[in-house]
Amino acid sequence: MILEDGLAAELKSGLAALRLKVAGETERKLLDYVALIAKWNRVYNLTAVREPSNMLTHHVLDSLAVAPHLTGHILLDVGSGAGLPGIPLAIAKPDLHVTLLDSNRKKTTFQQQAVIELGLQNVEVANSRIEAWNPGAQFDIVISRAFSDLAQFVALAGPCCAPGGGLAAMKGIYPTEELARVPSSFAVTRVVPLGVPGVEGERHLVLMRRAQPNGVDAAEARV
């Protein structure tokens, strides 16, 4: 109980630092999600992060830090792993429809169980590599915190973007070299520095939109 109370206080403080206002039920679900990761991690090795407190900061709050910078209602989380950032975003934004995509069967099994136990009606799970996946629809936002290279992310995830949609890549340090290699099919609109409570080091969100066919600069666009 002491640990749970400490996590609840840390979550409340972190949400306040991120300027996110959520209901008490939402806070409860976020804590339940941390508990599920900790439970399944003992067997499924979902994440190298072992302590629930660090799971809260480095996974949940890290995921929620991008929320103010995303618009649209249909999101694809590519390489979702333990459901990050898709599940925290789906919990905090119930009007957002989220699809979690991962090729690892153990991880998508966990995702599906989390969806059931947390009662997330706005989340779907897909077990596939993105290059072999046919979603049958396109998305307002395609996000990932797992892809290591922006060029590869654009090449594989770009076709999943709806007209007017965008890509969002979560990064650590400012990715200067990767930005220089972004394919011309997409334009970088913003690189947002993120402050994540309890997480040291740089965090950035790279926002991209499909380049205009007439060559107009998309620098003022917003994802």
N, C-alpha and C positions, 0 to 999 in steps of 0.2 A: 504493500500500500504506500509506503514511504517513497519507493521508486516511482510508482505511478503518479503520486501527487507531485513529485519533482518534475516528471515529464510534462504533466498538465500545466504546471507553472511556466516551464520553459517554452512550451508551445504557445501559450497565451502571450508571453513576452515576445517571442519571435514573430507572431502574427501582427502584434502591435508595431514592431520595428519595420515590418514590411508594409504597414498601413493597410492590412487586409482585415476587413470586418466579416466575421462568419458567426453563425449561430452556435449555441452550445452543443447541439446535436452534431454539427459538423466537426467541432473540436474532438468530440468523443470518437467519431469515425476515424479521424486522422490518428488518434492514439491507438485505436483498435488495429489500424493498418500497421503501425509500427510493431505492435505485439504479434501480429501475424507473420511479419517478416522475420522477427526474432525467433519465433517458434519454428518456422519452416527452414530457416537458415541453418539450423543444427544438422539437418539431414540433406537438404537440397543445395547448400552452398550458393545461395542467391546473390550474396554480396560479401566482399572482403571486410566490410564494416561489421563489427561484432557487438558493440555496445548499443543498447536501445537509445541512449542519449545522443550518440553520434548518428544513429539511423535517423533520428528526428531532425537533427541539424543538417547533416550532409546529404540526406535523401529527401525528406519531406519539405523542409523549409527551402532547400535548394531548388526543388521543383516549383514550389509556390512563388518563388521570387520572380519567375517569368510571367506570372498571371496578369499583371497590369499592362504588359506589353503585347498581349495577344488579343485579336478580335476574331470574329467569326463564330460559328456554332458547331462546326464539324471538324474534329481534330484526329489526325493519325499520328500515333507515337511509334516511331520506327526503332527497332532494336530495344524494345521496352524493358527487357530484363525482368526485374521484380515489379514492373509496372510503373516505371519512373521515366518521365514526369507525369504520365497519363493518369494514374489513379489519384494522386493528390489533387491534380487539377480537376478531375471529374467530381471528387468529393467537395471541393471548394466552390465549383461552378456547376451546379446541377442542371443548368440550361445548356451545357456543353455536351455534345455527343462525342464520345471518345472510342477510337479503335486502337487496341494494343496489338502490335505486330512483333513477333519474335520467332526465330527459327528453332530455339531450344525448347523441346517438349516439356522438360521439367519446369522451366520458368513459366510457360504458358499454362501448365497445370496449376501452378501456384496462382497465377493471375486469375484464372477462372474461379478458383476456390475463394480468393479474396473478393471477387465480384459478388459471389453468392453470399458469403458471410457478412459482407458490408452492405448488402442490399442495393447495389449500384445498378439501377435500371438504365443508366445512360452510358454503359460501357460494354463493348464487344471485344472478344479475344480472337486473334487469328494466329495460327501456327504455320509460318512459312518464311522463306527467304524473300526479301522484297522483290528481287529480280524474277522470281518464279510466281509471284502473287498476282492475281487478277481480282481486284476488289469490286469491280462492277460499278464503281462510282468514284468521284474525285472529292477532294477535301479542301476546306477553307484554309486549314493550317496543317502542315506536316512538320513535326518537331522530332528532335532526337538529342539525347545527351550521350549517346554511345558511339556514334560515328566519329572516327578520328580525323577524317579528312573532308574538308568542305567540297572539294571537286567531286569526290565519290558520292557524297550525300546528294549533291545537285543531280548528278547523272542518274542515280538510282531512284531518288525520291521525287525529283522534279515532275515526272509524268503523272504522279498522284495528285498534283495540285489542280484544283478547279480554276477556270478562268477568273483572274482577279485574286486568286489565293496566293499563299506565300509559304516559304520555308523558314524554319526557325531552328538554329543550331546552337546548343548550349556548349560553351567552351570555358576553359580555364583562363590562361593568360591571353592577352590580345593576339589573335592569330594572324600576324602580319603576312607571313609567307603564304599561308593558305588562302588568304583573301586575294592575293595576287594571282592565284591559279583558279579562281572561280570561273567556270565556263561562261561564255558570252550569252548563253541562253537565259541566264538569270543575272539580275543586278542587285548588288548589296545596297539596301536602303538605309540601314542603321546598324551600328555595333553598340549595344547598350551595356555599360558597366553595371554589374549587379553587386549589391551588398547583401550577403547572406548571414543572418545572425548566427554566431557560433562557428562560422567557417572562415578560417584564415586563408589568405591567398586571393588572387584575382579570379573573378568570374565574369564572363561576358556572354551576351546573347546576340548572335549574328542573325539579322533579319534580311531576307531576300525575297524579291518578287521576279516573276517572269519578265524578261526584257521586252520592251515594246518593239514590235516589228519595224516601226518607222525610225527606230533609233533614238526616240526621245528619252532623255535622262529620267530614271525613275527614282532619283534620290529623295524626292519629297513624298514618295509613297509610304504607306504605313501598313504593316501586317496586323 
